[in-house]
Amino acid sequence: MKAETPDLFANEAPRGQASASADPQAVRARLLAMLGQARAAEGASPWNERTTRLYRIIFPQMANWLPDEEAAQLRRDFEQELSRLKAA
């Protein structure tokens, strides 16, 4: 009898779909921490260019785990802070 090959990706969500295991409270805390760092920065980004590009991508995606109105507000606030820092 041939042994079955274990499914190494059994617990992962299909591509294009988020895992159902994200904790909205943890996501909110992380987003608020990122936003707080941006708000506290005066004159320059608190992150290097690479990290800023990464956060610009992942912040809106992470916000998808929150209620729509809250997510939209956090995205606006974050983009506003990035624009402020870029202009400084």
Secondary structure in CASP SS format (residue, H / E / C, confidence):
PFRMAT SS
TARGET T0000
AUTHOR 0000-0000-0000
METHOD secondary structure of the structure
MODEL  1
M C 1.00
K C 1.00
A C 1.00
E C 1.00
T C 1.00
P C 1.00
D C 1.00
L C 1.00
F C 1.00
A C 1.00
N C 1.00
E C 1.00
A C 1.00
P C 1.00
R C 1.00
G C 1.00
Q C 1.00
A C 1.00
S C 1.00
A C 1.00
S C 1.00
A C 1.00
D C 1.00
P H 1.00
Q H 1.00
A H 1.00
V H 1.00
R H 1.00
A H 1.00
R H 1.00
L H 1.00
L H 1.00
A H 1.00
M H 1.00
L H 1.00
G H 1.00
Q H 1.00
A H 1.00
R H 1.00
A H 1.00
A C 1.00
E C 1.00
G C 1.00
A C 1.00
S C 1.00
P C 1.00
W C 1.00
N C 1.00
E H 1.00
R H 1.00
T H 1.00
T H 1.00
R H 1.00
L H 1.00
Y H 1.00
R H 1.00
I H 1.00
I H 1.00
F H 1.00
P H 1.00
Q H 1.00
M H 1.00
A H 1.00
N C 1.00
W C 1.00
L C 1.00
P C 1.00
D H 1.00
E H 1.00
E H 1.00
A H 1.00
A H 1.00
Q H 1.00
L H 1.00
R H 1.00
R H 1.00
D H 1.00
F H 1.00
E H 1.00
Q H 1.00
E H 1.00
L H 1.00
S H 1.00
R H 1.00
L H 1.00
K H 1.00
A H 1.00
A C 1.00
END
